[in-house]
Amino acid sequence: MSIRSETRKERNTRKTLILIPPNPMASSSIPIREPHSTPKPNLHSVPASMALAAAPSTHFPLSLSRKPPLLTPSAAASVAPAHLEIPALAFDHKLVVSGGRQLSGHVHISGSKNAALAVLAGSLCCAAGPAVIRGVPDLSDTRTMAAVLRSVGARVEEAGGGEVVVDATRVSSVEPSPDDVGRIRAGFFVLGPLVARFGEAEVALPGGCKIGARPIDLYVRGLSALGAVVELRHGKVRVRAANGKGLIGGQFHLDYPSVGATETLMMAASMAEGVSVLSNVAREPEVADLAQFLVACGACIEGAGTGTLVITGRKQLHGAEFTIAPDRIEAGTFMVAAAITRSCISLSPVIPYHLSCMIDKLSTAGCRITLRGPGILEISAVPAATGGDLQGFYLKTSPYPGFPTDLQPQFMALLATCNGSSIVEESVFENRMHHVEELQKLGARIKLHGSTALVEGRKPRSLALSGCPIAAADLRGGAALVLAGMAAEGVTEVGGVAHIDRGYENFEPKLLSLGAEIRREVTPNSYL
Ligand code: EPU
């Protein structure tokens, strides 16, 4: 028997070691075209004056002979097709909910918002051939992400039924539109693919829900460990490969397992020269989904879904077909909808493993949760199933596989209707309690001490909540307010619906189909 060590080529072609169940929705990786050398953007298509006017810098002189020019966002947008346009915010939307209706029936769970946003950003890695991404939810956030990709010259086409085709073979800019990046957190993730492909990038500071400081120090330090020089100037992060060519594999330990930093560094390391080891990385299913997509595109990533990633850089990634996993946060939200209305519904497709934490908490409360078939979950909170009423419980958010911060507000709304006292500790974001004040207006008995809430639950022999006008301040908090309205006596009007539209596809049609009484009211925007 001969024993020999693995060659670099063999190592590169080895499949990702995914230690958690991979996304079963992901189709087999189908390279659309064989990799070849990275085509540089056509420098002649952009006037040099326009390119240089965008970002003259004494720190990072841009060499037109080597780099893609910095094309202004508006100029880039003018050459891109206008699919997936963001609607003008000319109207205020509110959801009017009549409480007390029981739900029944089945609800379809859309593709994961956060996985879709990461994979859309990852499609910029595909220098050779388009990425065909299925299961992309139609949300204002995914449309904004499409605008970010277009602003650097990628072609983004919506093929219908949640299929989005991104052709990033001819990227013409390394500076995505600051306006679009400033709307969503995930816009910032394109920093990884851009700097890895072109050796430099300039990306505005990101937006997203106002739920905490949301710093970018881990992105900065991680990219530095991969051989980049990073500088913050005028609200933009400018990154360039220190050697003037490209990123170099390195080691980086994340102080905190940040989802976005892990995703950004994973994309960057996938095209850095040599091997990178990233430790204490985020283990969220959305991170594993991005890893599966990148592997389908030819990347070599080991350890997705675990705390350490070993990534062997490839010169170039190709296109692939990929299907986004179902949204575990949307599934959790509908599970709470059933629980808070003491109803029985089923949902699919879901990956039950992703929902372990939520299933555990809801079972503790007294709900009966049953797997009805592959990917089909039934949740019952009707009195016959719970043997009385639901009980409160202790909940603390933490990175996966802990309880997701993105379901904390919805679960807090549920706890306000349960028997007994509950404690909710938010440990991921320091300012994710905006919903508390609005829930209190509905009569919820919640005392807030910093990021810990004591929820006293319903008074004996009385309805827990009663409807009134309230307003969403962020996405998940907004969903929680709608759910609370469904359990409240009378009518609850939830303003700030634009927040909810960022992350829930067809939220109120889905609730309507389950029997909720909910309608959207649209009034002309007061400040236009
Ligand atoms: N953090 C740092 N330094 C960094 C980056 C993050 O200290 O450089 C800290 C943050 O301040 C925060 C913690 O790390 O306290 C977690 O933040 P993380 O970076 O993990 O979050 P994110 O990548 O900004 C994503 C999701 C969020 C979700 C969080 C946590 C996307 C687009 N967003 O955000 O989703 O809450 O992970 O799971 O993937 C939502 O969908 O409503 C949402 C907010």
Boltz pocket constraint, residues with backbone or C-beta under 6 A from the ligand:
constraints:
  - pocket:
      binder: B
      contacts: [[A, 113], [A, 114], [A, 115], [A, 117], [A, 185], [A, 186], [A, 209], [A, 212], [A, 213], [A, 214], [A, 215], [A, 216], [A, 217], [A, 218], [A, 219], [A, 256], [A, 257], [A, 258], [A, 259], [A, 260], [A, 261], [A, 282], [A, 284], [A, 405], [A, 406], [A, 427], [A, 428], [A, 429], [A, 430], [A, 475], [A, 476], [A, 503]]
      max_distance: 6.0
